Amino acid sequence: MSAPSGRWNNEGSTNVSGNDSDDETKLPLNQFYPYIRCGLCCGFLIDASTITECLHTFCKSCIVKHFFHTNRCPTCSIVVHQTQPLYNVRPDRQLQDIVYKMVPFLEELERKQICNFYKKRGLPVPKPVVPSPQGPVVVKRQKRDSFPLPVFTIPPELDVSLLLEFVGYKLQPLERKYVCVSGEATVRHVELFIRKKMELTSTCQVDMVCGDHLLDHYQSLRDIQKSVGKEALQDGLLVLHFGLVLPSQS
């Protein structure tokens, strides 16, 4: 459960200028809308989060909800990640700071909405981060490999990555054939997943093969990976081929 992001639109003529001098060119705020507004909710960015594959930015809550239904970027439709698109989303704190500085009262309004969210539910309000007192500035060398952490990480219990290959021609294959699952899942679980995604009837039989081995429903994916060995893997993915036996029409 997370606090709802406050979307605040400003259609006024707020000017953006780095200097109060009359010689400075003043630009209306709406000229910056393409860079500081979310393409999903059309409000100003809150918790700005950027997709690393295409560098498009959205509100964190908006992009999380979007990836519940698809793994493509809302703007350019690029595949962000085959199974866990949120793994390739990073918080963009610099852009968020810019948005707060350009839009008056936006940060204050967001804080009020967060407080109201927690108070209505009887939950303790998270304490704001208190900046450390000013002291001597210590310059630290930043490691080359230090990047912001993703907004989502793959849970450790999902330790098996599947590649489900459809063998057949009468039906459309799975739209998303890459799946992360627990090693404790069985062939029966995978079969139920395939049935749901392909909308198969109970009379349709699903047979699964790994390498040259016909799989039984009770076998766990971890046991299959151990018994078949490297022959079952392709680029670190456990490859399962499945075919359908349709009921005879007489």
C-alpha positions, 0 to 999 in steps of 0.5 A: 500500500502506498500513498497516492501521488498528488497530481497538480496541474497549473494552467496559469502563466507562471514564468520561469526565469533564472534572474529578475533582470528585465534583460532575461527572457521569461518563459511561461511554465506550460512550455516545459510541460513535455519535460516535467509532466507524466505521460500517463496521468498528465500531472506534474511528475511525482517520484519521477522514475525513468526507464533505462531502456528508452529514458522516458520518465513517469510518476512512480505510482503511474508506471508501476500500475502500467506494468501490471498489464504490459511490459512495454513503455507507454511512450515508445512501446519498447519492451522494457524487460521480458518478465520484470519491467520494473527492474529497468526503472530507476528513480530520477531525483535530479529531475524531481528536484527540478520539477519541485523548483519550477512548480510552486507549492507542488512539494508542499501539497504532495506532503500534505496529501501523504500525511492525510493518506496515512492519518485516514488509515490510522497509520503512523506518518513517515518522518521526513528526512532531516538534512545533516548539519552543514560541515566540512565538505568531503569529496568522495570518488564515485565508483564507475559502477555505482548506479541508482538502485531499481525501483523493483528487484526480483524476489529471491524466491523466484529463482527459476527463469522459464522459456516456454516454447510452443510446438504447434501451428493451429493456435497462437503461442504465448504473448509473453513466454518468459516467466520467473517462478519459484523452483518449488513450482511443479509442471502442473503449475506451469500447465495451469498457467498455460491453460489460463493464458491460452484460454484452453478448455479442460478437454485439451491436453497439454504435454511438456518436454524438457530436452528429450524428457517427457515431464510428469505433473508432479515434478518440480522445476528445480528437480527438472533442472538438476536431472536434465542438466545443462541441456535444459538451459538456454542463456540461463533459462530453463526451456520447456517445450509444450504441445497441445492435443486437441479433442478429436471432432467426430 
